C-alpha cells in the first residue's frame, strides 16, 4: 500500500514489483483461483479432508529459505 511504499522510500509500483518478485509464479493470485479452492473444500469431494492447511500462494512459502 501507499504507506508501506512511502516508509520504504519507494513508489507503490516499485513496492508491487518487489512483492511480485518474491512469488515463484511471478504474479498475484486471482480471485477465481482462491474461489476454486474454497469451492472444492466446500464440496463432497473434499469430505475426507480435515485439519489441513492448503496454501494458495503461488509457491511463496516454499521459496522462503529456512
Biopython code that builds the backbone (N, CA, C, O; Angstrom):
import numpy as np
from Bio.PDB.StructureBuilder import StructureBuilder

atoms = [
    (1, "UNK", "N", (0.827, -1.187, 0.000)),
    (1, "UNK", "CA", (0.000, 0.000, 0.000)),
    (1, "UNK", "C", (0.871, 1.249, 0.000)),
    (1, "UNK", "O", (2.094, 1.170, 0.111)),
    (2, "UNK", "N", (0.237, 2.374, -0.123)),
    (2, "UNK", "CA", (0.968, 3.642, -0.241)),
    (2, "UNK", "C", (1.809, 3.947, 0.990)),
    (2, "UNK", "O", (2.940, 4.417, 0.865)),
    (3, "UNK", "N", (1.272, 3.686, 2.175)),
    (3, "UNK", "CA", (2.002, 3.989, 3.409)),
    (3, "UNK", "C", (3.266, 3.138, 3.525)),
    (3, "UNK", "O", (4.319, 3.635, 3.927)),
    (4, "UNK", "N", (3.161, 1.864, 3.174)),
    (4, "UNK", "CA", (4.323, 0.983, 3.234)),
    (4, "UNK", "C", (5.386, 1.426, 2.241)),
    (4, "UNK", "O", (6.567, 1.502, 2.577)),
    (5, "UNK", "N", (4.963, 1.717, 1.021)),
    (5, "UNK", "CA", (5.912, 2.174, -0.001)),
    (5, "UNK", "C", (6.603, 3.450, 0.451)),
    (5, "UNK", "O", (7.817, 3.595, 0.308)),
    (6, "UNK", "N", (5.821, 4.370, 0.995)),
    (6, "UNK", "CA", (6.393, 5.637, 1.451)),
    (6, "UNK", "C", (7.410, 5.399, 2.562)),
    (6, "UNK", "O", (8.475, 6.018, 2.573)),
    (7, "UNK", "N", (7.087, 4.506, 3.494)),
    (7, "UNK", "CA", (8.013, 4.237, 4.607)),
    (7, "UNK", "C", (9.313, 3.595, 4.122)),
    (7, "UNK", "O", (10.351, 3.722, 4.770)),
    (8, "UNK", "N", (9.252, 2.907, 2.983)),
    (8, "UNK", "CA", (10.441, 2.279, 2.407)),
    (8, "UNK", "C", (11.183, 3.211, 1.453)),
    (8, "UNK", "O", (12.279, 2.898, 0.988)),
    (9, "UNK", "N", (10.572, 4.357, 1.169)),
    (9, "UNK", "CA", (11.191, 5.321, 0.266)),
    (9, "UNK", "C", (11.139, 4.911, -1.192)),
    (9, "UNK", "O", (12.015, 5.268, -1.980)),
    (10, "UNK", "N", (10.096, 4.150, -1.552)),
    (10, "UNK", "CA", (9.925, 3.715, -2.939)),
    (10, "UNK", "C", (8.507, 4.018, -3.397)),
    (10, "UNK", "O", (7.637, 4.332, -2.585)),
    (11, "UNK", "N", (8.280, 3.923, -4.697)),
    (11, "UNK", "CA", (6.938, 4.154, -5.227)),
    (11, "UNK", "C", (6.070, 2.922, -4.991)),
    (11, "UNK", "O", (6.578, 1.836, -4.711)),
    (12, "UNK", "N", (4.764, 3.103, -5.107)),
    (12, "UNK", "CA", (3.854, 1.962, -4.979)),
    (12, "UNK", "C", (4.146, 0.925, -6.058)),
    (12, "UNK", "O", (4.070, -0.277, -5.805)),
    (13, "UNK", "N", (4.479, 1.390, -7.261)),
    (13, "UNK", "CA", (4.797, 0.475, -8.354)),
    (13, "UNK", "C", (6.035, -0.361, -8.027)),
    (13, "UNK", "O", (6.077, -1.558, -8.312)),
    (14, "UNK", "N", (7.040, 0.278, -7.429)),
    (14, "UNK", "CA", (8.248, -0.457, -7.035)),
    (14, "UNK", "C", (7.935, -1.466, -5.931)),
    (14, "UNK", "O", (8.448, -2.585, -5.945)),
    (15, "UNK", "N", (7.099, -1.071, -4.985)),
    (15, "UNK", "CA", (6.716, -1.980, -3.901)),
    (15, "UNK", "C", (5.981, -3.192, -4.455)),
    (15, "UNK", "O", (6.218, -4.323, -4.028)),
    (16, "UNK", "N", (5.090, -2.947, -5.408)),
    (16, "UNK", "CA", (4.347, -4.048, -6.031)),
    (16, "UNK", "C", (5.309, -4.975, -6.777)),
    (16, "UNK", "O", (5.221, -6.196, -6.647)),
    (17, "UNK", "N", (6.215, -4.403, -7.549)),
    (17, "UNK", "CA", (7.185, -5.208, -8.305)),
    (17, "UNK", "C", (8.065, -6.024, -7.362)),
    (17, "UNK", "O", (8.353, -7.189, -7.633)),
    (18, "UNK", "N", (8.489, -5.420, -6.263)),
    (18, "UNK", "CA", (9.303, -6.136, -5.273)),
    (18, "UNK", "C", (8.532, -7.303, -4.674)),
    (18, "UNK", "O", (9.081, -8.388, -4.482)),
    (19, "UNK", "N", (7.262, -7.075, -4.383)),
    (19, "UNK", "CA", (6.421, -8.118, -3.808)),
    (19, "UNK", "C", (6.230, -9.266, -4.795)),
    (19, "UNK", "O", (6.375, -10.433, -4.432)),
    (20, "UNK", "N", (5.907, -8.934, -6.032)),
    (20, "UNK", "CA", (5.687, -9.955, -7.059)),
    (20, "UNK", "C", (6.963, -10.743, -7.323)),
    (20, "UNK", "O", (6.903, -11.934, -7.626)),
    (21, "UNK", "N", (8.097, -10.100, -7.213)),
    (21, "UNK", "CA", (9.379, -10.778, -7.444)),
    (21, "UNK", "C", (9.631, -11.900, -6.443)),
    (21, "UNK", "O", (10.444, -12.786, -6.710)),
    (22, "UNK", "N", (8.956, -11.882, -5.306)),
    (22, "UNK", "CA", (9.136, -12.933, -4.297)),
    (22, "UNK", "C", (8.225, -14.129, -4.526)),
    (22, "UNK", "O", (8.345, -15.139, -3.832)),
    (23, "UNK", "N", (7.315, -14.030, -5.490)),
    (23, "UNK", "CA", (6.354, -15.099, -5.763)),
    (23, "UNK", "C", (6.846, -15.906, -6.961)),
    (23, "UNK", "O", (7.006, -15.348, -8.047)),
    (24, "UNK", "N", (7.091, -17.210, -6.789)),
    (24, "UNK", "CA", (7.622, -18.016, -7.887)),
    (24, "UNK", "C", (6.791, -17.969, -9.174)),
    (24, "UNK", "O", (7.353, -18.051, -10.266)),
    (25, "UNK", "N", (5.486, -17.842, -9.068)),
    (25, "UNK", "CA", (4.664, -17.774, -10.275)),
    (25, "UNK", "C", (4.752, -16.414, -10.958)),
    (25, "UNK", "O", (4.295, -16.255, -12.089)),
    (26, "UNK", "N", (5.338, -15.434, -10.272)),
    (26, "UNK", "CA", (5.548, -14.122, -10.867)),
    (26, "UNK", "C", (4.320, -13.245, -10.959)),
    (26, "UNK", "O", (4.283, -12.302, -11.749)),
    (27, "UNK", "N", (3.312, -13.551, -10.154)),
    (27, "UNK", "CA", (2.084, -12.742, -10.175)),
    (27, "UNK", "C", (1.286, -12.985, -8.907)),
    (27, "UNK", "O", (1.506, -13.958, -8.186)),
    (28, "UNK", "N", (0.349, -12.070, -8.653)),
    (28, "UNK", "CA", (-0.586, -12.272, -7.552)),
    (28, "UNK", "C", (-1.669, -13.237, -8.018)),
    (28, "UNK", "O", (-1.970, -13.320, -9.208)),
    (29, "UNK", "N", (-2.247, -13.961, -7.073)),
    (29, "UNK", "CA", (-3.347, -14.847, -7.399)),
    (29, "UNK", "C", (-4.592, -14.060, -7.759)),
    (29, "UNK", "O", (-4.769, -12.916, -7.341)),
    (30, "UNK", "N", (-5.445, -14.693, -8.538)),
    (30, "UNK", "CA", (-6.705, -14.076, -8.939)),
    (30, "UNK", "C", (-7.827, -14.616, -8.060)),
    (30, "UNK", "O", (-7.756, -15.738, -7.557)),
    (31, "UNK", "N", (-8.850, -13.808, -7.887)),
    (31, "UNK", "CA", (-9.967, -14.187, -7.017)),
    (31, "UNK", "C", (-10.542, -15.543, -7.404)),
    (31, "UNK", "O", (-10.890, -16.333, -6.526)),
    (32, "UNK", "N", (-10.649, -15.827, -8.693)),
    (32, "UNK", "CA", (-11.230, -17.108, -9.120)),
    (32, "UNK", "C", (-10.358, -18.288, -8.697)),
    (32, "UNK", "O", (-10.864, -19.385, -8.462)),
    (33, "UNK", "N", (-9.046, -18.062, -8.599)),
    (33, "UNK", "CA", (-8.153, -19.135, -8.174)),
    (33, "UNK", "C", (-8.360, -19.462, -6.700)),
    (33, "UNK", "O", (-8.363, -20.632, -6.315)),
    (34, "UNK", "N", (-8.530, -18.448, -5.888)),
    (34, "UNK", "CA", (-8.817, -18.670, -4.471)),
    (34, "UNK", "C", (-10.207, -19.283, -4.315)),
    (34, "UNK", "O", (-10.411, -20.197, -3.516)),
    (35, "UNK", "N", (-11.149, -18.767, -5.085)),
    (35, "UNK", "CA", (-12.522, -19.264, -5.030)),
    (35, "UNK", "C", (-12.637, -20.721, -5.427)),
    (35, "UNK", "O", (-13.439, -21.460, -4.857)),
    (36, "UNK", "N", (-11.839, -21.142, -6.402)),
    (36, "UNK", "CA", (-11.867, -22.540, -6.838)),
    (36, "UNK", "C", (-11.461, -23.478, -5.709)),
    (36, "UNK", "O", (-12.037, -24.555, -5.555)),
    (37, "UNK", "N", (-10.485, -23.078, -4.931)),
    (37, "UNK", "CA", (-10.053, -23.895, -3.790)),
    (37, "UNK", "C", (-11.164, -23.950, -2.746)),
    (37, "UNK", "O", (-11.462, -25.013, -2.200)),
    (38, "UNK", "N", (-11.767, -22.810, -2.476)),
    (38, "UNK", "CA", (-12.855, -22.777, -1.494)),
    (38, "UNK", "C", (-14.039, -23.613, -1.952)),
    (38, "UNK", "O", (-14.652, -24.317, -1.150)),
    (39, "UNK", "N", (-14.361, -23.541, -3.237)),
    (39, "UNK", "CA", (-15.461, -24.343, -3.779)),
    (39, "UNK", "C", (-15.166, -25.826, -3.608)),
    (39, "UNK", "O", (-16.042, -26.593, -3.208)),
    (40, "UNK", "N", (-13.941, -26.233, -3.909)),
    (40, "UNK", "CA", (-13.553, -27.629, -3.732)),
    (40, "UNK", "C", (-13.674, -28.053, -2.274)),
    (40, "UNK", "O", (-14.234, -29.107, -1.974)),
    (41, "UNK", "N", (-13.148, -27.230, -1.367)),
    (41, "UNK", "CA", (-13.176, -27.587, 0.051)),
    (41, "UNK", "C", (-14.593, -27.678, 0.604)),
    (41, "UNK", "O", (-14.845, -28.417, 1.555)),
    (42, "UNK", "N", (-15.508, -26.936, 0.015)),
    (42, "UNK", "CA", (-16.901, -26.976, 0.461)),
    (42, "UNK", "C", (-17.689, -28.103, -0.204)),
    (42, "UNK", "O", (-18.849, -28.336, 0.137)),
    (43, "UNK", "N", (-17.068, -28.795, -1.145)),
    (43, "UNK", "CA", (-17.769, -29.842, -1.885)),
    (43, "UNK", "C", (-17.642, -31.202, -1.195)),
    (43, "UNK", "O", (-16.833, -31.387, -0.286)),
    (44, "UNK", "N", (-18.460, -32.138, -1.653)),
    (44, "UNK", "CA", (-18.391, -33.508, -1.143)),
    (44, "UNK", "C", (-17.060, -34.164, -1.496)),
    (44, "UNK", "O", (-16.616, -35.076, -0.799)),
    (45, "UNK", "N", (-16.422, -33.710, -2.569)),
    (45, "UNK", "CA", (-15.137, -34.283, -2.987)),
    (45, "UNK", "C", (-14.058, -34.089, -1.925)),
    (45, "UNK", "O", (-13.091, -34.849, -1.876)),
    (46, "UNK", "N", (-14.216, -33.088, -1.087)),
    (46, "UNK", "CA", (-13.228, -32.811, -0.040)),
    (46, "UNK", "C", (-13.693, -33.336, 1.316)),
    (46, "UNK", "O", (-13.169, -32.933, 2.355)),
    (47, "UNK", "N", (-14.658, -34.218, 1.304)),
    (47, "UNK", "CA", (-15.252, -34.713, 2.535)),
    (47, "UNK", "C", (-14.299, -35.394, 3.503)),
    (47, "UNK", "O", (-14.588, -35.462, 4.697)),
    (48, "UNK", "N", (-13.178, -35.895, 3.023)),
    (48, "UNK", "CA", (-12.241, -36.607, 3.890)),
    (48, "UNK", "C", (-11.067, -35.732, 4.311)),
    (48, "UNK", "O", (-10.151, -36.199, 4.989)),
    (49, "UNK", "N", (-11.093, -34.474, 3.911)),
    (49, "UNK", "CA", (-10.028, -33.542, 4.290)),
    (49, "UNK", "C", (-10.417, -32.881, 5.605)),
    (49, "UNK", "O", (-11.460, -32.234, 5.697)),
    (50, "UNK", "N", (-9.578, -33.046, 6.619)),
    (50, "UNK", "CA", (-9.814, -32.397, 7.908)),
    (50, "UNK", "C", (-8.503, -31.876, 8.469)),
    (50, "UNK", "O", (-7.455, -32.497, 8.290)),
    (51, "UNK", "N", (-8.557, -30.755, 9.138)),
    (51, "UNK", "CA", (-7.401, -30.214, 9.831)),
    (51, "UNK", "C", (-6.179, -29.977, 8.961)),
    (51, "UNK", "O", (-5.049, -30.102, 9.433)),
    (52, "UNK", "N", (-6.388, -29.643, 7.719)),
    (52, "UNK", "CA", (-5.272, -29.437, 6.796)),
    (52, "UNK", "C", (-5.115, -27.968, 6.444)),
    (52, "UNK", "O", (-6.069, -27.192, 6.495)),
    (53, "UNK", "N", (-3.902, -27.608, 6.087)),
    (53, "UNK", "CA", (-3.635, -26.272, 5.570)),
    (53, "UNK", "C", (-3.340, -26.403, 4.088)),
    (53, "UNK", "O", (-2.425, -27.123, 3.690)),
    (54, "UNK", "N", (-4.104, -25.718, 3.288)),
    (54, "UNK", "CA", (-3.876, -25.723, 1.850)),
    (54, "UNK", "C", (-3.470, -24.313, 1.466)),
    (54, "UNK", "O", (-4.280, -23.387, 1.510)),
    (55, "UNK", "N", (-2.230, -24.161, 1.097)),
    (55, "UNK", "CA", (-1.711, -22.835, 0.761)),
    (55, "UNK", "C", (-1.988, -22.527, -0.707)),
    (55, "UNK", "O", (-1.675, -23.312, -1.602)),
    (56, "UNK", "N", (-2.574, -21.376, -0.917)),
    (56, "UNK", "CA", (-2.831, -20.880, -2.265)),
    (56, "UNK", "C", (-2.050, -19.582, -2.367)),
    (56, "UNK", "O", (-2.600, -18.489, -2.232)),
    (57, "UNK", "N", (-0.739, -19.732, -2.610)),
    (57, "UNK", "CA", (0.144, -18.565, -2.540)),
    (57, "UNK", "C", (1.145, -18.494, -3.685)),
    (57, "UNK", "O", (2.124, -17.751, -3.606)),
    (58, "UNK", "N", (0.913, -19.252, -4.740)),
    (58, "UNK", "CA", (1.815, -19.201, -5.882)),
    (58, "UNK", "C", (3.201, -19.734, -5.590)),
    (58, "UNK", "O", (4.146, -19.453, -6.328)),
    (59, "UNK", "N", (3.331, -20.500, -4.523)),
    (59, "UNK", "CA", (4.622, -21.067, -4.153)),
    (59, "UNK", "C", (5.460, -20.166, -3.266)),
    (59, "UNK", "O", (6.631, -20.458, -3.023)),
    (60, "UNK", "N", (4.883, -19.074, -2.778)),
    (60, "UNK", "CA", (5.653, -18.103, -1.993)),
    (60, "UNK", "C", (6.249, -18.716, -0.731)),
    (60, "UNK", "O", (7.408, -18.445, -0.417)),
    (61, "UNK", "N", (5.507, -19.520, -0.009)),
    (61, "UNK", "CA", (6.012, -20.110, 1.233)),
    (61, "UNK", "C", (7.167, -21.066, 0.945)),
    (61, "UNK", "O", (8.150, -21.077, 1.687)),
    (62, "UNK", "N", (7.070, -21.860, -0.104)),
    (62, "UNK", "CA", (8.132, -22.815, -0.436)),
    (62, "UNK", "C", (9.422, -22.116, -0.829)),
    (62, "UNK", "O", (10.500, -22.702, -0.728)),
    (63, "UNK", "N", (9.324, -20.873, -1.274)),
    (63, "UNK", "CA", (10.519, -20.176, -1.749)),
    (63, "UNK", "C", (11.298, -19.493, -0.630)),
    (63, "UNK", "O", (12.381, -18.958, -0.868)),
    (64, "UNK", "N", (10.755, -19.506, 0.593)),
    (64, "UNK", "CA", (11.445, -18.879, 1.720)),
    (64, "UNK", "C", (12.531, -19.829, 2.216)),
    (64, "UNK", "O", (12.249, -20.980, 2.551)),
    (65, "UNK", "N", (13.753, -19.354, 2.262)),
    (65, "UNK", "CA", (14.864, -20.178, 2.744)),
    (65, "UNK", "C", (14.868, -20.216, 4.260)),
    (65, "UNK", "O", (14.815, -19.180, 4.923)),
    (66, "UNK", "N", (14.933, -21.424, 4.799)),
    (66, "UNK", "CA", (14.949, -21.571, 6.256)),
    (66, "UNK", "C", (16.359, -21.533, 6.780)),
    (66, "UNK", "O", (16.572, -21.643, 7.988)),
]
sb = StructureBuilder()
sb.init_structure("model")
sb.init_model(0)
sb.init_chain("A")
sb.init_seg("    ")
for serial, (resi, resn, name, xyz) in enumerate(atoms, 1):
    if name == "N":
        sb.init_residue(resn, " ", resi, " ")
    sb.init_atom(name, np.array(xyz, "f"), 0.0, 1.0, " ", f" {name:<3s}", serial, name[0])
structure = sb.get_structure()
